[in-house]
Amino acid sequence: MAYPRATVKQSDLTKYFKAAQAAGYERPRVVIHPDGRVVIEAVEDEGTAGNPCDVLLK
């Protein structure tokens, strides 16, 4: 059985990432839905929060 054609090409994803970074998103997240929709989300930088138990050790 053959694989289905990709809904989004790698070159398209590269364009999406570069456009999102040019718009000021530091860490864009691209979500590709099975129906072909592409959603670009801004991911908040959580910093180096690490494990919640690290607070107890300080």
Phi, psi and omega per residue, in radians:
M1 nan 2.367 -3.119
A2 -1.461 2.650 3.084
Y3 -1.312 2.552 3.096
P4 -1.245 2.743 3.119
R5 -1.146 2.564 3.116
A6 -1.195 2.423 3.117
T7 -1.353 -0.482 3.134
V8 -2.320 2.313 3.140
K9 -1.490 2.762 3.135
Q10 -1.101 -0.630 3.124
S11 -1.129 -0.604 3.077
D12 -1.153 -0.742 3.128
L13 -1.095 -0.683 3.102
T14 -1.079 -0.724 3.103
K15 -1.107 -0.723 3.140
Y16 -1.103 -0.778 -3.140
F17 -1.115 -0.776 -3.128
K18 -1.131 -0.687 3.119
A19 -1.158 -0.705 3.132
A20 -1.171 -0.687 3.107
Q21 -1.191 -0.636 3.092
A22 -1.169 -0.489 3.111
A23 -1.399 -0.091 3.071
G24 1.882 -0.003 3.082
Y25 -1.369 2.160 -3.139
E26 -1.339 -0.716 -3.125
R27 -2.274 1.415 3.115
P28 -1.256 2.581 3.094
R29 -2.074 2.173 -3.136
V30 -1.857 2.173 3.131
V31 -1.982 2.171 3.123
I32 -1.905 2.072 -3.132
H33 -1.538 2.725 -3.119
P34 -1.038 -0.443 -3.136
D35 -1.476 0.036 3.063
G36 1.765 -0.128 3.099
R37 -1.171 2.485 3.091
V38 -2.099 2.183 -3.132
V39 -2.080 2.235 3.094
I40 -1.871 2.145 -3.089
E41 -2.034 2.600 3.039
A42 -1.554 2.218 -3.138
V43 -1.774 2.172 3.091
E44 -1.218 2.374 3.122
D45 -1.339 2.039 -3.114
E46 -1.415 -0.121 -3.125
G47 1.287 -2.668 -3.141
T48 -1.877 0.990 -3.103
A49 -1.105 -0.711 3.118
G50 1.185 -2.566 -3.109
N51 -1.419 2.380 3.113
P52 -1.062 -0.419 3.137
C53 -1.310 -0.204 3.103
D54 -1.093 -0.475 3.113
V55 -1.098 -0.628 -3.126
L56 -1.210 -0.488 -3.090
L57 -1.469 -0.190 -3.126
K58 -1.413 nan nan
